[in-house]
Amino acid sequence: MAIEQEVSPVRENHRFDESSLERYLSERMPDFSGPLTVRQFVGGQSNPTFMLQTPRERYVMRKKPPGTLLQSAHQVEREYRIINALANTDVPVPRVHLLCEDPAVIGTAFFVMECVDGRIMRDPLMPDSSLDERAACYDSLNDVLARLHKVDYAAVGLGDFGRPQAYVARQVARWTKQYEASKFEEIPEMDKLIAWVRDHIPARDETTIAHGDYRIENIIFHPTEPKIVAVLDWELSTLGHPLGDIAWCCRPYHCPPGIDGVLSFQGLDLKALGIPTEEDFIAKYCERVGRDDVSDMTFFDAFSFFRGAAIAQGIAMRAKMGNASGPDAAERGARARLMAELGWQAAQRL
């Protein structure tokens, strides 16, 4: 789907003072010139995202949602920082223009970046693509993740972007806290899964830049070519374990078919579609980064669904509070129980 097809009028609960934003950008961005038209991107469940249109240029703005927020969530400041840091690497990211941390401008902190032309594949099965194009897009997805994990984070100024040790333990603590803060119903499988991930943290510790939400829906592909031109949605990025990103990206291989809104590769002829098997995807990644051991993969499969359940529960809470970013937040939030069940099933394989 082309970028232009991704926007709609600004939703009522996300409206802000557009004239204040226009004045602010006119004073701080040399090439910015109004009048400004604002529309909202349909996708996304965390930080609301907007298309800023002027007679000469288009920009994209990411902002914190309005209202009461969970502690440590919606950190657009961290998004801005990592995208800016990666600008001079071979990881494709949009160019950022400015960060505003003053809530007096439009009510919350925000940043503005370039609008990258291209296609967002909302359906990872890519039904409008040929077998060869699909295969090339998935290979590019694999290649860019490998490139990200090979970036020297200290050399690009991200040495303090997160602690380089004990990523999994910190993530377990963080998402358990977030889950408990947003819980409004009991999910027994989640309680069991929380205890399990705490007890099975791998002894082997590794540190790379971790995107945190790396999947094909968070990618912009070239308008006509099967290659990535920008990686989006860096809100969950930190210094972390690379297998966390791999497991997150591979969740469709472990989801059962027939669940509304949940992608599953199970039961599909992936070869006929041009989509790699999980084994082939991981093997190609390992080849690219020079890795020969993924023995902890089962843990990270369960860990990915643990994170997914906690995130879904947060989306459900935002839907309940009325400040969710996406129009389908209530439906997405209802998947917390499913994610917990899938995580607990994955844990039984270890």
N, C-alpha and C positions, 0 to 999 in steps of 0.2 A: 504494500500500500504506500503510495506517495505521501510525503510529508504533508502536503496541502490537504489531503483527505483525512488527516488525523485531528483536525481542530473543529471546534463548535463554539457558539457563544459562551461567554463566561458564566459559570453556574452561580446561582443566587448566593450560595453559602461561601463563595470564593471571590466575591466582588471586592474591589479596593478602589482607592482614589487614583484613577488613571491620569488625571491632570497633574497630580503631585508627582507621579512617576515620570511623566513627560518632562516636567520642569527639571527634575533631578538628573535625568539622562542628558538633557540639552546642556546642562552646566558642566557635565563631567565626561561626556563622550564627544570628542572633537568632530566626528563625522555624523553624529546623530542630528537629524532635523525632522521635526514633526510636520503635519499632524500625525498623532499616534492612534493606531487601531489595535485593540487587544482582543485576542480570542484564546480559548483554552484547549489544550490537548486532551483528547478523550482518555487515552491510556494512562496507566500509572496509579499507584495506590498510596504513595507516601507524600512526596513533596509535589504540590500542584505545579503544573508546567504550562507556560503561556507562549503563544506566538505574538510577537510585537512587530507590527507592520507599519512602515513609514513609506512615503512615496518613493524613496530611493533604495530601501534596504529592509530585510527581515532579520529579526533577532529572536532568540529564545530566552525566556526568563524562568528560573526555578526559584520558588520561595517556600518558606515554611508555611504550613497550613495555619489558619486562625484558631483561636481557642486554646484550651488547656492541652498541653502535650506531655507525652511520657518523657521522663528524664533520659537524656542522651540520644533521643530520637530526632529525626528531621534535621540533621546537621548540614545545612547547605554550605556552611563555611568550610567544612572538610571536603565537600564535593568540589568547590571552587579551587581549593588548594591543590588537590591531587590532579585535577584536569590541567591546571596551570603548570604543575611540575612535570607532567608527561608530555607537554607540548614539544619538547626537543628530543623526544625518543622516537622509536619506530612503532609505537602504539598509537593508532589513529584516534584522536580526540578532537572535539570542537575547540575553537579558539575562544578563550574567555575574555570579556571586556572589562568587567568590574564586579566587585562585591560590595554590597551595602549591608551593614550590620545595624543600622539605625532604624528601629521599628517606627519612628515618627514619619517616615516617608510613605510607606504603604501598609503599615501595621505589623509586618514581620520582616526578618532578614531575607535577602534575596541576592541572586547574582544573574548577570546577563552574559550570554555567549552567542557565538555565531549560529545561524540556522544552516545546517549542513543539508544540501540537497541529496536526496536518495530515497531508498525504499526501506520501510520497516515491515518485517515479516511477522505479522500478528499471529498467523497460523504457521507453526514450525514445520508442518508438512508441505508448505509452499505449493499448494495445488495448481497455481498458475505457471509454475516453472517446469522446465524439462528435466529429465534425469541428470544430464550432464551439468546443468546450471545448479541444480540442487546439491549435487556432489561437490561442486566447486565452492558453493557458499558454505557448506559444512566444513570443508577443508580450511577455508579462510577463518571460520569461527575457531577452529582448532589452532591454527597458526598464530592468530592474534593473542589468544590466551597464553600460548607458549612464549610469545614475545614479551607479554606483560610480566610473566613470572621470571624472565631473565633480566629484567631491568635492575640495575644496581640502585636500590632505593636510597641509599646514603648519598650516592653521587648526584642524584636529582633533587636533593634537599628534603628527603622524606625520612631521614634517620630517626626522627622523633614523631613520626606519624602514628605510631603505636609501639608498644613494647615488643621487642623482637623475640621474646620468650613466652612460653605458656599461652599461646593463642587459644588453643582449644579450651583450656580450663577457664580462661577469661570469657570466652564466648558462651560457654555453658552457664557461667554465673550471670552474665549479662542477660541472656535470653530467658533464663529461668526467672530472673527478677522482672523482666518485661512481661512475661507471660502471667506471672502472679499479679502484677499491677493491673492487667487488663482482663483478668479472668472473671466471668460472670456465670459460668456453669462448670460442673465437674466433668473432666475427661479422664477416666481412670487410666487409659493407655498413656496419656501424657505424663501422669504421675510416675508410672513405671518407667517410661522412657527417660525422664529426667534423672531418676536414680541410676538407670543403666549407663547413660553417657558419663555421669560423674565417676562411675566405677570402672570404666573401660577406656579412659583417655590414653592414647598411644604414648609409649615411652619416647619414641623418636620424635624430636621437635625440629621443625624446619620453618624458615621465614622467607617469604617473598612478599611483594605487593599482592594483596588479595582483593579482587573486585567486590566479592560478597554477593552479587546478584547477576553473575555472568550467564546469560542465556540468549538465544537468538532473538527474542523479542526486545532486548535492550541494545540492539545493534542497528546501525544504519548502513545499508548496502548501497553501492554505487547505483545510480539511476538505471544503467543498462548492463553493467558488468557484474559478475559474481564475486565481488571483493568488498571487504569492509572499508568504509570511509570514516566511520566514527563509532566509538563505544560510548554508550550513555549510562545514566543512572548510577553514579558512583557514591551514593549516599552511605552505603554499607562498607565501603572500602576501608582497609586498614593494613597493617603489617600482619600477615597470617600464614597459615599452612596452605600450600598450593593444592593439596588434595581436596580441601574444602571447596574450592572453585570447581574442580573437576566433578566432584560428586553432585554439586548443585546443578551443573550443566547437564548431568546425566540422569536426572530424576525421571524424565519420560520413559526411560528403559525399565523403571521399577514401578510405575503407576499402572494399575489395572485399567483395561478399556471400559468404555461405557459410562464413565462418570462425567456428568455435565461440567464443562469448563476446565477439566483436567486432561492435559495431553498425555496420551499413552502411545508408545511405540510397540507395545506387546501385540502379537498376532498379525503384525504387518510384514509384508515382504520388503524389508528395508533395502535389499539389493536392487530390487526392481524400481524402488523409489530414488535410489542414489544416495540414501542416507546410511552412514556407516553404522555398523553394530557398535555396541558399547565397547567390546573388546578391541575393535579396530580403532575407535576414536581414542581410547586410552593409549593404545600402542603407538599411534602416530604422535600423540602428545609427548610420550616418553622419548621417542626418537628425536623429537625436536629439542627437548630440554636436556637430553643426555641422562635420562633417568632409567634405572633398571629394576626398580622395586616399588610395587604398589600394594604391599602386603596389608596395609591398614585400610584398604578401600572399603571393606564391609563396615568398619566403624564409621567412616565418613559418609557412607550411604545413610545409615541410621541418623547420624548427626545432622545431615542435610534436611531430613524430614522433621527432626526436632526443631531446627531453626524455622522451617516452613510453618510448623504448627504455631510457634510463638509469634511469628510475623502475622499469620492469618488472624490470630486472636487479637492482636493490636489493631488490625484493619476492622475487625468486628466491633471493637470498642469505639473506634473513630466513627463508624457508621452509626452506632448507638448515640454518640454525642453530637452528631450532625456536622462534623468537620472533616469527613473523609474526602480524599482527593478524587477518587473514581466514582462514577455513577453506579457501578456494580459492586460497591464495597461490601454491602450486606451479604451478597452471594459469595464473594471471595472470602469474607471472614468466616462464613459457615464451614469452610473447608478445614478449619483448625482440627476438628475431630478426625477427619480423614487423614490429614498429614500425620497426626499422632499415631493412628492405627498403622499406617504404612511404615513409620519409623520403628514402631515396636516389632512389626513383622521382620523388618530388615535386621533388627538386633538379634533375632532368634537364629540368624544364619551364622553368627560368630561363635 
